[in-house]
Amino acid sequence: MFVTENLEVNEQNHLTIGGVDTIALAEKYGTPLYVMDEDMIRQNCRIYKDAIDRDYNGNGLILYASKAFSCLHMYRIVREEGLGVDVVSGGELYTALKAGMDPEKIYFHGNNKTDDEIELAVSNNVGRLVVDNFLELEHINRIAKEKNKTVSILFRIKPGIDAHTHAFIRTGQIDSKFGFALETGEAFEAVKSASEYKNLKIAGIHCHIGSQIFELEPFQEAAKVMCGFIAEVKDKLDIVMDELNLGGGFGIKYTEKDDPVAYDQYIDAVASVIKTCCWEAGIKLPKILMEPGRSIVASAGITLYTIGNVKNIPGIRKYVSVDGGMTDNPRYILYQSEYEAAIANKASDPRDDIVTIAGKCCESGDLIQENTKLQQAEAGDVLAVFATGAYNYSMASNYNRIPRPPVVMVSGGKDKLILKRESYEDLIRNDL
Ligand SMILES: Cc1ncc(COP(=O)(O)O)c(C=O)c1O
């Protein structure tokens, strides 16, 4: 009935998530409210971990791409499930360390890391720094030398794969701000020059070809190209790279139209390509890493809002306004992302109206969804937007000085507040 299987309807005609009544949650915590199903998140972690352990006999590691949803509680879940993490800023790194993540299992990305961020990573013995450009090689080496350390690095490579996804979330092709291009020889030059830096240790290579990808082929193609590069570096430079990190990007079901492949099937399909390529090239199977973000948390989350004004413009459209918007979910204004929604207190009523869900910000583009199916909406109803667990809280802002909503996790039929609602006091905390 709904796009995610953990959503059901109870006897009061209320939507439930992980068995918990969403109307009771809205009453207890207020709206807007992010609700996430911890059991589903853990289940997703296990599907990935089991698949990679099985396919590579323990010589693989899933890194949760924490940009999708980052907070202390999430890093603790990941740690308990035996995954590592991908972080992309000093703030994510700091949070991961505070949550007790093993630094060895932290991979630090970013196309323009500052000296402060590199210092934080190096002083805390972060497992790998994923190098994006030539200048960064110099900076990391300098900082490592000052601290009398050797830093293990991966190179972020643009493998030249064009995944069929939105232009802003496509990153594997040559015109991307991320990484070293393969086809121009830039990546090869980067490895060569890194080998001359005394405080760097070359561990391997990384690529991430984009996000919300449904096909297996782009991942398999990328794996082939990357294995070919490992072989080339061994042949021409006699450098053995022990790690291959293939990034994330696995698609999820935002709407009924989306048809993602099961995550373990992605891992299996890529594994068979890697094994064949390594065998053909005569190279040792590297340690394999993958970095799913969205597919671990997106479907586990929903956002609850209270509906206020319903404005019908005859012959044009009907606007249903909610008490949040682009501040808690900027993905529509950014990428026109598709979402499905339902009125949580009329959960099994037919969704027989076509409406535009509008936020409360002072921007005409502040919409959650246009022309979407919904039950008949009235002021005071609770609206649930589905599959908002990824890139919603983590991309939230305080535009219009709107406080960020809290996050509640549900698990085993119980709810737990893991992130408090911001207060007006929080908003002025750094004002001088
Ligand atoms: C380097 C890297 N790894 C992993 C991811 C996670 O992608 P997704 O959330 O689509 O799985 C991203 C997303 O931007 C990324 O840039």
The ligand as an SDF file (V2000), in Angstrom:
LIG
                    3D

 16 16  0  0  0  0  0  0  0  0999 V2000
   32.4620    9.4150   -2.1400 C   0  0  0  0  0  0  0  0  0  0  0  0
   31.0670    9.0180   -1.8880 C   0  0  0  0  0  0  0  0  0  0  0  0
   30.8240    7.8010   -1.3880 N   0  0  0  0  0  0  0  0  0  0  0  0
   29.5540    7.4160   -1.1080 C   0  0  0  0  0  0  0  0  0  0  0  0
   28.4750    8.2470   -1.3420 C   0  0  0  0  0  0  0  0  0  0  0  0
   27.1170    7.7520   -0.9720 C   0  0  0  0  0  0  0  0  0  0  0  0
   26.2440    7.6980   -2.0300 O   0  0  0  0  0  0  0  0  0  0  0  0
   24.7840    7.1250   -1.7870 P   0  0  0  0  0  0  0  0  0  0  0  0
   24.2200    7.8440   -0.6200 O   0  0  0  0  0  0  0  0  0  0  0  0
   24.0620    7.4520   -3.0380 O   0  0  0  0  0  0  0  0  0  0  0  0
   24.9230    5.6600   -1.5420 O   0  0  0  0  0  0  0  0  0  0  0  0
   28.6850    9.5070   -1.8910 C   0  0  0  0  0  0  0  0  0  0  0  0
   27.5490   10.4020   -2.1530 C   0  0  0  0  0  0  0  0  0  0  0  0
   27.6460   11.5070   -2.5390 O   0  0  0  0  0  0  0  0  0  0  0  0
   30.0210    9.9100   -2.1680 C   0  0  0  0  0  0  0  0  0  0  0  0
   30.2900   11.1070   -2.6600 O   0  0  0  0  0  0  0  0  0  0  0  0
  1  2  1  0
  2  3  1  0
  2 15  2  0
  3  4  2  0
  4  5  1  0
  5  6  1  0
  5 12  2  0
  6  7  1  0
  7  8  1  0
  8  9  2  0
  8 10  1  0
  8 11  1  0
 12 13  1  0
 12 15  1  0
 13 14  2  0
 15 16  1  0
M  END
$$$$
